[in-house]
Amino acid sequence: MLPSIIALDGPASAGKSTIGMLLAGYLNYLFFDTGNMYRAVTLAVLQRQAKVTNELIVNQIADVVKIDVMPISFNDGRQSTIMLDGNDVTWDIRSSEVDANVSQVSAYSHVRQVLTAQMREIGKRGRVIMAGRDIGTVVLPDADLKLYLIASPEERARRRHAELEARGVKRSFEDILSSIRERDHFDSHREHAPLKPADDALIVDTTGLNIEQSATKLLSVVKSFKPVSV
């Protein structure tokens, strides 16, 4: 018996999106990268030329923007189509400016509250892999299976560097590694929903594994899933 709801957590650039998407394809599950919702709010704040440090304004923007996650609409490497107020922002939310500000936006409790409610509604559909940083601890604490992906900072920086180069974006490995370490520290020490594995999560290390190997490793874990008897 396969788990109906899979929570997939882990630090930045651990491969949650790429590996999770591949795993969802193997299982024919919906893949939902919750980080895209925070990125969309961050983009909305930047588009309005508001300061991400102004919590009140950021909260107000989170209340009014309309975010939707849809199936792939273009064969351009995307994992899903992210809509913000009716506009396709799938690649806009991956910009370096959004990268630099999304941790601040996602740290606000009201923003997390608003988006968490939306995430839970999606989780209720079942047959879903929901990826983020607090899915197993906060968003879906009752998820059937909780997986926590880890990889060394250097490994994650290499993956991110390769991803950006493939899209023609020039950014040094050293800069990416520094950014990842800063993001890890910020996410792990924030007041609301700090980054950490759930007590009952299975920790899976993908250091040294490519995407396919990592997805295969997770698939093996999923297939060995046994529901807890109540």
Accessible surface in RSA format (square Angstrom, percent):
REM  Atomic radii and reference values for relative SASA: ProtOr
REM  Chains: A
REM  Algorithm: Lee & Richards
REM  Probe-radius: 1.40
REM  Slices: 20
REM RES _ NUM      All-atoms   Total-Side   Main-Chain    Non-polar    All polar
REM                ABS   REL    ABS   REL    ABS   REL    ABS   REL    ABS   REL
RES MET A   1   184.03  95.3 120.59  79.8  63.44 151.0 112.35  95.5  71.68  95.0
RES LEU A   2    71.58  39.9  57.96  41.5  13.62  34.2  57.96  40.7  13.62  36.7
RES PRO A   3     1.34   1.0   0.00   0.0   1.34   4.9   1.34   1.1   0.00   0.0
RES SER A   4    49.62  41.9  45.27  60.4   4.36  10.0  34.94  74.4  14.68  20.6
RES ILE A   5    35.15  20.0  35.15  26.2   0.00   0.0  35.15  25.3   0.00   0.0
RES ILE A   6     0.13   0.1   0.13   0.1   0.00   0.0   0.13   0.1   0.00   0.0
RES ALA A   7     0.13   0.1   0.04   0.1   0.09   0.2   0.04   0.1   0.09   0.2
RES LEU A   8     0.02   0.0   0.02   0.0   0.00   0.0   0.02   0.0   0.00   0.0
RES ASP A   9     5.47   3.8   5.47   5.4   0.00   0.0   0.65   1.5   4.82   4.8
RES GLY A  10     0.00   0.0   0.00   N/A   0.00   0.0   0.00   0.0   0.00   0.0
RES PRO A  11    12.58   9.2  12.58  11.5   0.00   0.0  12.58  10.4   0.00   0.0
RES ALA A  12     9.47   8.7   9.06  14.0   0.40   0.9   9.06  12.8   0.40   1.1
RES SER A  13    36.14  30.5  12.49  16.7  23.65  54.5  16.99  36.2  19.15  26.8
RES ALA A  14     0.12   0.1   0.00   0.0   0.12   0.3   0.00   0.0   0.12   0.3
RES GLY A  15    12.05  14.9   0.00   N/A  12.05  14.9  11.10  30.5   0.95   2.1
RES LYS A  16    16.22   7.9  14.30   8.8   1.93   4.6   8.99   8.1   7.24   7.7
RES SER A  17    26.76  22.6  24.89  33.2   1.88   4.3  15.57  33.2  11.19  15.7
RES THR A  18    62.68  44.6  60.63  61.5   2.06   4.9  32.45  43.6  30.24  45.7
RES ILE A  19     0.00   0.0   0.00   0.0   0.00   0.0   0.00   0.0   0.00   0.0
RES GLY A  20     0.00   0.0   0.00   N/A   0.00   0.0   0.00   0.0   0.00   0.0
RES MET A  21    57.13  29.6  54.74  36.2   2.39   5.7  53.50  45.5   3.63   4.8
RES LEU A  22    55.46  30.9  52.31  37.4   3.15   7.9  55.10  38.7   0.36   1.0
RES LEU A  23     0.11   0.1   0.11   0.1   0.00   0.0   0.11   0.1   0.00   0.0
RES ALA A  24     3.66   3.4   3.13   4.8   0.53   1.2   3.33   4.7   0.33   0.9
RES GLY A  25    59.08  72.9   0.00   N/A  59.08  72.9  37.96 104.2  21.12  47.3
RES TYR A  26   101.94  47.6  66.03  37.6  35.91  93.4  56.21  42.2  45.73  56.4
RES LEU A  27    14.60   8.1   5.17   3.7   9.44  23.7   9.05   6.4   5.56  15.0
RES ASN A  28   122.46  84.5 109.68 106.0  12.79  30.8  26.67  64.2  95.79  92.6
RES TYR A  29    18.87   8.8   2.71   1.5  16.16  42.0   2.26   1.7  16.61  20.5
RES LEU A  30    72.41  40.3  62.55  44.8   9.86  24.8  68.48  48.1   3.94  10.6
RES PHE A  31    14.32   7.2   4.78   3.0   9.55  24.8   4.78   2.9   9.55  27.3
RES PHE A  32     2.21   1.1   1.96   1.2   0.25   0.7   2.21   1.3   0.00   0.0
RES ASP A  33    16.55  11.6  13.33  13.3   3.23   7.6   1.63   3.8  14.93  14.9
RES THR A  34     3.44   2.4   3.44   3.5   0.00   0.0   0.00   0.0   3.44   5.2
RES GLY A  35    15.48  19.1   0.00   N/A  15.48  19.1  15.21  41.7   0.27   0.6
RES ASN A  36    14.76  10.2  14.71  14.2   0.04   0.1   0.18   0.4  14.58  14.1
RES MET A  37     5.16   2.7   5.16   3.4   0.00   0.0   5.16   4.4   0.00   0.0
RES TYR A  38    13.63   6.4  13.63   7.8   0.00   0.0  13.61  10.2   0.02   0.0
RES ARG A  39    25.82  10.8  25.82  13.2   0.00   0.0   0.90   1.2  24.91  15.1
RES ALA A  40     0.00   0.0   0.00   0.0   0.00   0.0   0.00   0.0   0.00   0.0
RES VAL A  41     0.01   0.0   0.01   0.0   0.00   0.0   0.01   0.0   0.00   0.0
RES THR A  42     0.00   0.0   0.00   0.0   0.00   0.0   0.00   0.0   0.00   0.0
RES LEU A  43    17.95  10.0  17.95  12.8   0.00   0.0  17.95  12.6   0.00   0.0
RES ALA A  44     0.00   0.0   0.00   0.0   0.00   0.0   0.00   0.0   0.00   0.0
RES VAL A  45     0.00   0.0   0.00   0.0   0.00   0.0   0.00   0.0   0.00   0.0
RES LEU A  46    34.20  19.0  21.23  15.2  12.98  32.6  22.45  15.8  11.75  31.6
RES GLN A  47   105.33  58.9  71.53  52.3  33.80  80.5  37.66  80.2  67.68  51.3
RES ARG A  48   109.39  45.9  81.13  41.4  28.26  67.3  44.04  60.2  65.35  39.6
RES GLN A  49   166.85  93.3 132.81  97.1  34.04  81.1  42.18  89.8 124.67  94.6
RES ALA A  50    24.67  22.7   8.34  12.9  16.33  37.1  16.29  22.9   8.38  22.2
RES LYS A  51   152.19  74.2 144.04  88.4   8.15  19.4  97.62  87.9  54.57  58.1
RES VAL A  52    18.11  11.9  15.89  14.4   2.22   5.3  15.89  13.8   2.22   6.0
RES THR A  53    98.40  70.0  76.04  77.1  22.36  53.3  61.27  82.3  37.13  56.1
RES ASN A  54    64.82  44.7  57.18  55.3   7.64  18.4  13.88  33.4  50.94  49.2
RES GLU A  55    77.54  44.5  73.72  55.8   3.83   9.1  20.31  39.3  57.23  46.7
RES LEU A  56   118.02  65.7 112.99  80.8   5.03  12.6 115.61  81.2   2.41   6.5
RES ILE A  57    60.02  34.2  60.02  44.7   0.00   0.0  60.02  43.2   0.00   0.0
RES VAL A  58     0.00   0.0   0.00   0.0   0.00   0.0   0.00   0.0   0.00   0.0
RES ASN A  59    23.88  16.5  23.88  23.1   0.00   0.0   6.64  16.0  17.24  16.7
RES GLN A  60    89.53  50.1  87.02  63.6   2.51   6.0  35.62  75.8  53.91  40.9
RES ILE A  61    11.30   6.4  10.81   8.1   0.50   1.2  11.30   8.1   0.00   0.0
RES ALA A  62     3.11   2.9   0.00   0.0   3.11   7.1   0.00   0.0   3.11   8.2
RES ASP A  63    84.09  58.9  51.78  51.5  32.31  76.4  21.05  49.5  63.04  62.9
RES VAL A  64    99.78  65.7  80.12  72.5  19.66  47.4  85.33  74.1  14.46  39.2
RES VAL A  65    14.10   9.3   0.76   0.7  13.34  32.2   1.55   1.3  12.55  34.1
RES LYS A  66   156.01  76.1 149.03  91.4   6.97  16.6 103.63  93.3  52.38  55.8
RES ILE A  67    25.67  14.6   1.69   1.3  23.99  57.8   2.00   1.4  23.67  64.2
RES ASP A  68    76.68  53.7  74.51  74.2   2.17   5.1  21.84  51.4  54.84  54.7
RES VAL A  69    35.81  23.6  11.83  10.7  23.98  57.8  11.83  10.3  23.98  65.0
RES MET A  70    84.72  43.9  81.12  53.7   3.60   8.6  77.82  66.2   6.90   9.1
RES PRO A  71   115.13  83.9 100.40  91.5  14.73  53.6 111.52  92.1   3.61  22.4
RES ILE A  72    87.83  50.0  60.87  45.4  26.96  65.0  60.87  43.8  26.96  73.2
RES SER A  73    65.84  55.6  32.32  43.1  33.51  77.2  41.20  87.7  24.63  34.5
RES PHE A  74   119.69  59.9 114.47  70.9   5.22  13.6 119.41  72.4   0.28   0.8
RES ASN A  75   159.00 109.6 122.34 118.2  36.66  88.3  35.93  86.5 123.07 119.0
RES ASP A  76    65.59  45.9  38.65  38.5  26.94  63.7  40.15  94.5  25.45  25.4
RES GLY A  77    62.88  77.5   0.00   N/A  62.88  77.5  38.08 104.5  24.81  55.6
RES ARG A  78    21.36   9.0  10.72   5.5  10.64  25.3   2.51   3.4  18.85  11.4
RES GLN A  79    53.14  29.7  45.12  33.0   8.02  19.1  19.80  42.1  33.35  25.3
RES SER A  80    14.65  12.4  13.17  17.6   1.48   3.4   6.94  14.8   7.72  10.8
RES THR A  81     4.27   3.0   4.27   4.3   0.00   0.0   4.27   5.7   0.00   0.0
RES ILE A  82     1.69   1.0   1.69   1.3   0.00   0.0   1.69   1.2   0.00   0.0
RES MET A  83    40.18  20.8  40.18  26.6   0.00   0.0  36.43  31.0   3.74   5.0
RES LEU A  84     4.08   2.3   3.10   2.2   0.98   2.5   3.10   2.2   0.98   2.6
RES ASP A  85    63.64  44.6  39.87  39.7  23.77  56.2  30.17  71.0  33.46  33.4
RES GLY A  86    61.38  75.7   0.00   N/A  61.38  75.7  32.71  89.8  28.67  64.2
RES ASN A  87    94.55  65.2  91.90  88.8   2.65   6.4  19.65  47.3  74.90  72.4
RES ASP A  88    57.21  40.1  32.40  32.3  24.81  58.7  26.83  63.1  30.38  30.3
RES VAL A  89     4.69   3.1   4.39   4.0   0.31   0.7   4.69   4.1   0.00   0.0
RES THR A  90    11.67   8.3   9.11   9.2   2.57   6.1   9.11  12.2   2.57   3.9
RES TRP A  91    88.00  35.3  79.22  38.3   8.78  20.6  75.64  40.3  12.36  20.0
RES ASP A  92    73.84  51.7  67.34  67.0   6.49  15.4  14.10  33.2  59.73  59.6
RES ILE A  93     0.96   0.5   0.96   0.7   0.00   0.0   0.96   0.7   0.00   0.0
RES ARG A  94    50.16  21.1  48.12  24.5   2.04   4.8  11.48  15.7  38.68  23.4
RES SER A  95    43.96  37.1  34.33  45.8   9.63  22.2  40.63  86.5   3.32   4.7
RES SER A  96    72.16  61.0  60.80  81.1  11.36  26.2  27.45  58.4  44.72  62.6
RES GLU A  97   102.63  58.9  96.42  72.9   6.21  14.8  33.35  64.5  69.28  56.6
RES VAL A  98     0.30   0.2   0.30   0.3   0.00   0.0   0.30   0.3   0.00   0.0
RES ASP A  99    23.19  16.2  13.11  13.0  10.09  23.9  10.54  24.8  12.65  12.6
RES ALA A 100    84.99  78.1  44.34  68.4  40.65  92.5  56.56  79.6  28.43  75.3
RES ASN A 101    30.13  20.8  29.59  28.6   0.53   1.3   0.53   1.3  29.59  28.6
RES VAL A 102     3.14   2.1   3.14   2.8   0.00   0.0   3.14   2.7   0.00   0.0
RES SER A 103    12.66  10.7  12.66  16.9   0.00   0.0  12.66  27.0   0.00   0.0
RES GLN A 104    53.89  30.1  52.51  38.4   1.39   3.3  10.25  21.8  43.65  33.1
RES VAL A 105     0.00   0.0   0.00   0.0   0.00   0.0   0.00   0.0   0.00   0.0
RES SER A 106     5.34   4.5   5.34   7.1   0.00   0.0   4.80  10.2   0.53   0.7
RES ALA A 107    15.78  14.5  11.32  17.5   4.46  10.1  11.32  15.9   4.46  11.8
RES TYR A 108    18.11   8.5  17.01   9.7   1.10   2.9  16.80  12.6   1.31   1.6
RES SER A 109    47.58  40.2  42.51  56.7   5.07  11.7  19.78  42.1  27.80  38.9
RES HIS A 110    58.09  31.7  55.95  38.9   2.14   5.5  44.66  46.0  13.43  15.6
RES VAL A 111     0.00   0.0   0.00   0.0   0.00   0.0   0.00   0.0   0.00   0.0
RES ARG A 112    15.98   6.7  15.83   8.1   0.15   0.4  10.71  14.6   5.27   3.2
RES GLN A 113   125.86  70.4 115.42  84.4  10.44  24.9  41.58  88.5  84.28  63.9
RES VAL A 114    31.47  20.7  24.23  21.9   7.24  17.4  29.88  26.0   1.59   4.3
RES LEU A 115     1.01   0.6   1.01   0.7   0.00   0.0   1.01   0.7   0.00   0.0
RES THR A 116    10.01   7.1  10.01  10.1   0.00   0.0   7.97  10.7   2.04   3.1
RES ALA A 117    56.12  51.6  50.62  78.1   5.51  12.5  54.17  76.3   1.95   5.2
RES GLN A 118    65.91  36.9  60.16  44.0   5.75  13.7  34.48  73.4  31.43  23.8
RES MET A 119     0.73   0.4   0.73   0.5   0.00   0.0   0.56   0.5   0.17   0.2
RES ARG A 120    97.88  41.1  97.39  49.6   0.49   1.2  30.59  41.8  67.29  40.8
RES GLU A 121   101.32  58.2  94.41  71.4   6.91  16.4  43.65  84.4  57.67  47.1
RES ILE A 122    21.63  12.3  21.63  16.1   0.00   0.0  21.63  15.6   0.00   0.0
RES GLY A 123     0.01   0.0   0.00   N/A   0.01   0.0   0.00   0.0   0.01   0.0
RES LYS A 124   151.35  73.8 116.28  71.3  35.07  83.5  82.82  74.5  68.53  73.0
RES ARG A 125   168.01  70.5 128.62  65.6  39.40  93.8  56.94  77.8 111.08  67.3
RES GLY A 126    14.37  17.7   0.00   N/A  14.37  17.7   9.10  25.0   5.27  11.8
RES ARG A 127   122.11  51.3 120.58  61.5   1.53   3.7  61.10  83.5  61.01  37.0
RES VAL A 128     0.00   0.0   0.00   0.0   0.00   0.0   0.00   0.0   0.00   0.0
RES ILE A 129     0.07   0.0   0.07   0.0   0.00   0.0   0.07   0.0   0.00   0.0
RES MET A 130     0.00   0.0   0.00   0.0   0.00   0.0   0.00   0.0   0.00   0.0
RES ALA A 131     0.05   0.0   0.05   0.1   0.00   0.0   0.05   0.1   0.00   0.0
RES GLY A 132     3.11   3.8   0.00   N/A   3.11   3.8   3.11   8.5   0.00   0.0
RES ARG A 133    37.84  15.9  34.07  17.4   3.78   9.0   6.54   8.9  31.31  19.0
RES ASP A 134     3.83   2.7   3.65   3.6   0.19   0.4   0.19   0.4   3.65   3.6
RES ILE A 135     0.42   0.2   0.42   0.3   0.00   0.0   0.42   0.3   0.00   0.0
RES GLY A 136     1.10   1.4   0.00   N/A   1.10   1.4   0.22   0.6   0.88   2.0
RES THR A 137    39.64  28.2  13.62  13.8  26.02  62.0  17.41  23.4  22.23  33.6
RES VAL A 138    54.54  35.9  49.45  44.8   5.08  12.3  52.86  45.9   1.68   4.5
RES VAL A 139     1.05   0.7   0.00   0.0   1.05   2.5   0.00   0.0   1.05   2.9
RES LEU A 140    19.07  10.6  16.97  12.1   2.10   5.3  19.07  13.4   0.00   0.0
RES PRO A 141    64.00  46.6  55.00  50.1   8.99  32.7  55.00  45.4   8.99  55.9
RES ASP A 142   134.99  94.6 109.64 109.1  25.35  60.0  42.79 100.7  92.20  91.9
RES ALA A 143    10.99  10.1   0.00   0.0  10.99  25.0   0.67   1.0  10.32  27.3
RES ASP A 144    68.28  47.8  42.82  42.6  25.46  60.2  10.33  24.3  57.95  57.8
RES LEU A 145    13.53   7.5  12.21   8.7   1.32   3.3  13.53   9.5   0.00   0.0
RES LYS A 146    18.08   8.8  15.42   9.5   2.66   6.3   4.80   4.3  13.27  14.1
RES LEU A 147     1.02   0.6   0.06   0.0   0.97   2.4   0.06   0.0   0.97   2.6
RES TYR A 148    16.04   7.5  16.04   9.1   0.00   0.0   6.98   5.2   9.06  11.2
RES LEU A 149     0.00   0.0   0.00   0.0   0.00   0.0   0.00   0.0   0.00   0.0
RES ILE A 150    56.76  32.3  56.76  42.3   0.00   0.0  56.76  40.9   0.00   0.0
RES ALA A 151     9.72   8.9   0.00   0.0   9.72  22.1   3.16   4.4   6.56  17.4
RES SER A 152    36.86  31.1  28.26  37.7   8.60  19.8  31.69  67.5   5.17   7.2
RES PRO A 153    40.54  29.5  40.54  37.0   0.00   0.0  40.54  33.5   0.00   0.0
RES GLU A 154    61.69  35.4  61.69  46.7   0.00   0.0  33.43  64.7  28.26  23.1
RES GLU A 155    20.18  11.6  20.18  15.3   0.00   0.0   0.00   0.0  20.18  16.5
RES ARG A 156     8.78   3.7   8.78   4.5   0.00   0.0   0.00   0.0   8.78   5.3
RES ALA A 157     0.00   0.0   0.00   0.0   0.00   0.0   0.00   0.0   0.00   0.0
RES ARG A 158   125.21  52.6 119.32  60.8   5.90  14.0  59.73  81.6  65.48  39.7
RES ARG A 159    44.16  18.5  33.32  17.0  10.84  25.8  36.89  50.4   7.27   4.4
RES ARG A 160    16.69   7.0  14.81   7.6   1.88   4.5   7.77  10.6   8.92   5.4
RES HIS A 161    44.88  24.5  44.88  31.2   0.00   0.0  20.81  21.4  24.06  28.0
RES ALA A 162    59.43  54.6  51.14  78.9   8.29  18.9  54.90  77.3   4.53  12.0
RES GLU A 163    68.61  39.4  59.43  45.0   9.18  21.8  37.48  72.5  31.13  25.4
RES LEU A 164     6.79   3.8   6.79   4.9   0.00   0.0   6.79   4.8   0.00   0.0
RES GLU A 165    88.86  51.0  71.78  54.3  17.08  40.7  15.78  30.5  73.09  59.7
RES ALA A 166    92.23  84.8  46.45  71.7  45.78 104.1  59.92  84.4  32.31  85.6
RES ARG A 167    81.28  34.1  48.20  24.6  33.08  78.8  39.90  54.5  41.38  25.1
RES GLY A 168    58.09  71.6   0.00   N/A  58.09  71.6  31.43  86.2  26.66  59.7
RES VAL A 169    57.82  38.0  54.00  48.9   3.82   9.2  57.56  50.0   0.26   0.7
RES LYS A 170   175.25  85.5 146.00  89.6  29.25  69.6 102.81  92.5  72.44  77.2
RES ARG A 171    51.71  21.7  37.10  18.9  14.61  34.8  22.06  30.1  29.65  18.0
RES SER A 172    59.30  50.1  44.24  59.0  15.06  34.7  44.05  93.8  15.25  21.4
RES PHE A 173    57.90  29.0  55.45  34.3   2.45   6.4  55.45  33.6   2.45   7.0
RES GLU A 174   121.81  69.9 115.41  87.3   6.40  15.2  66.03 127.7  55.78  45.5
RES ASP A 175    68.70  48.1  62.70  62.4   6.00  14.2  20.14  47.4  48.56  48.4
RES ILE A 176     1.79   1.0   1.79   1.3   0.00   0.0   1.79   1.3   0.00   0.0
RES LEU A 177    22.54  12.6  22.54  16.1   0.00   0.0  22.54  15.8   0.00   0.0
RES SER A 178    51.79  43.8  46.15  61.6   5.64  13.0  28.30  60.3  23.48  32.9
RES SER A 179    39.16  33.1  34.39  45.9   4.78  11.0  11.34  24.2  27.82  39.0
RES ILE A 180     8.38   4.8   7.59   5.7   0.79   1.9   8.38   6.0   0.00   0.0
RES ARG A 181   116.55  48.9 109.55  55.8   7.00  16.7  42.95  58.7  73.60  44.6
RES GLU A 182   118.01  67.8 109.13  82.6   8.89  21.2  46.61  90.1  71.41  58.3
RES ARG A 183    34.67  14.6  30.56  15.6   4.11   9.8  15.64  21.4  19.03  11.5
RES ASP A 184    28.25  19.8  27.75  27.6   0.50   1.2  20.17  47.5   8.08   8.1
RES HIS A 185   115.31  63.0 110.04  76.5   5.27  13.5  80.94  83.4  34.37  40.0
RES PHE A 186    76.59  38.3  71.01  44.0   5.58  14.5  75.38  45.7   1.21   3.5
RES ASP A 187     0.46   0.3   0.46   0.5   0.00   0.0   0.00   0.0   0.46   0.5
RES SER A 188    47.80  40.4  31.71  42.3  16.09  37.1  18.05  38.4  29.75  41.7
RES HIS A 189   126.95  69.4  96.38  67.0  30.57  78.2  73.70  76.0  53.26  62.0
RES ARG A 190    19.66   8.3   4.83   2.5  14.83  35.3  12.50  17.1   7.16   4.3
RES GLU A 191   152.80  87.7 117.35  88.8  35.46  84.4  52.81 102.2  99.99  81.6
RES HIS A 192    67.48  36.9  64.09  44.5   3.39   8.7  37.54  38.7  29.94  34.8
RES ALA A 193    19.91  18.3   5.23   8.1  14.68  33.4  10.70  15.1   9.21  24.4
RES PRO A 194    42.30  30.8  41.08  37.5   1.22   4.4  41.08  33.9   1.22   7.6
RES LEU A 195    16.19   9.0   6.39   4.6   9.80  24.6   6.39   4.5   9.80  26.4
RES LYS A 196   115.80  56.5 113.22  69.5   2.58   6.1  58.90  53.0  56.90  60.6
RES PRO A 197    47.12  34.3  39.26  35.8   7.87  28.6  39.59  32.7   7.53  46.8
RES ALA A 198    13.11  12.1   4.66   7.2   8.45  19.2   7.55  10.6   5.55  14.7
RES ASP A 199   160.91 112.7 118.69 118.1  42.22  99.8  43.79 103.1 117.12 116.8
RES ASP A 200    97.49  68.3  72.59  72.3  24.89  58.9  47.47 111.7  50.02  49.9
RES ALA A 201    19.50  17.9   2.59   4.0  16.91  38.5   2.59   3.6  16.91  44.8
RES LEU A 202    88.19  49.1  86.40  61.8   1.79   4.5  88.19  61.9   0.00   0.0
RES ILE A 203   102.00  58.0  70.07  52.2  31.93  77.0  70.07  50.5  31.93  86.6
RES VAL A 204     7.80   5.1   5.62   5.1   2.18   5.2   7.80   6.8   0.00   0.0
RES ASP A 205    66.39  46.5  59.71  59.4   6.68  15.8  24.18  56.9  42.21  42.1
RES THR A 206     0.00   0.0   0.00   0.0   0.00   0.0   0.00   0.0   0.00   0.0
RES THR A 207    61.64  43.8  42.29  42.9  19.35  46.1  39.49  53.0  22.15  33.5
RES GLY A 208    62.56  77.2   0.00   N/A  62.56  77.2  34.51  94.7  28.06  62.8
RES LEU A 209    49.92  27.8  46.22  33.1   3.70   9.3  47.43  33.3   2.50   6.7
RES ASN A 210    78.54  54.2  67.25  65.0  11.29  27.2  38.77  93.3  39.78  38.4
RES ILE A 211    47.18  26.9  47.00  35.0   0.18   0.4  47.00  33.8   0.18   0.5
RES GLU A 212   100.46  57.7 100.30  75.9   0.15   0.4  49.57  95.9  50.89  41.6
RES GLN A 213    91.27  51.0  83.49  61.0   7.78  18.5  30.07  64.0  61.20  46.4
RES SER A 214     0.07   0.1   0.07   0.1   0.00   0.0   0.00   0.0   0.07   0.1
RES ALA A 215     0.00   0.0   0.00   0.0   0.00   0.0   0.00   0.0   0.00   0.0
RES THR A 216    78.83  56.1  78.08  79.2   0.75   1.8  60.47  81.2  18.36  27.8
RES LYS A 217    87.51  42.7  80.02  49.1   7.49  17.8  58.55  52.7  28.96  30.8
RES LEU A 218     0.00   0.0   0.00   0.0   0.00   0.0   0.00   0.0   0.00   0.0
RES LEU A 219    30.08  16.8  30.08  21.5   0.00   0.0  30.08  21.1   0.00   0.0
RES SER A 220    71.16  60.1  61.64  82.3   9.52  21.9  30.50  65.0  40.65  57.0
RES VAL A 221    33.05  21.7  30.33  27.5   2.72   6.6  32.51  28.2   0.54   1.5
RES VAL A 222     0.17   0.1   0.00   0.0   0.17   0.4   0.00   0.0   0.17   0.5
RES LYS A 223   139.97  68.3 111.67  68.5  28.30  67.4  63.49  57.1  76.48  81.5
RES SER A 224    75.09  63.5  53.80  71.8  21.29  49.1  49.23 104.8  25.85  36.2
RES PHE A 225    28.50  14.3  15.38   9.5  13.12  34.1  21.70  13.2   6.81  19.5
RES LYS A 226   174.31  85.0 157.69  96.8  16.62  39.6 100.23  90.2  74.08  78.9
RES PRO A 227    70.28  51.2  55.63  50.7  14.65  53.3  56.30  46.5  13.98  86.9
RES VAL A 228   134.75  88.7 112.13 101.5  22.63  54.5 116.78 101.5  17.97  48.8
RES SER A 229   109.14  92.2  78.67 105.0  30.46  70.2  49.74 105.9  59.40  83.2
RES VAL A 230   194.75 128.2 121.98 110.4  72.78 175.4 150.82 131.0  43.93 119.2
END  Absolute sums over single chains surface
CHAIN  1 A    11315.0       9061.3       2253.7       6419.0       4896.1
END  Absolute sums over all chains
TOTAL         11315.0       9061.3       2253.7       6419.0       4896.1
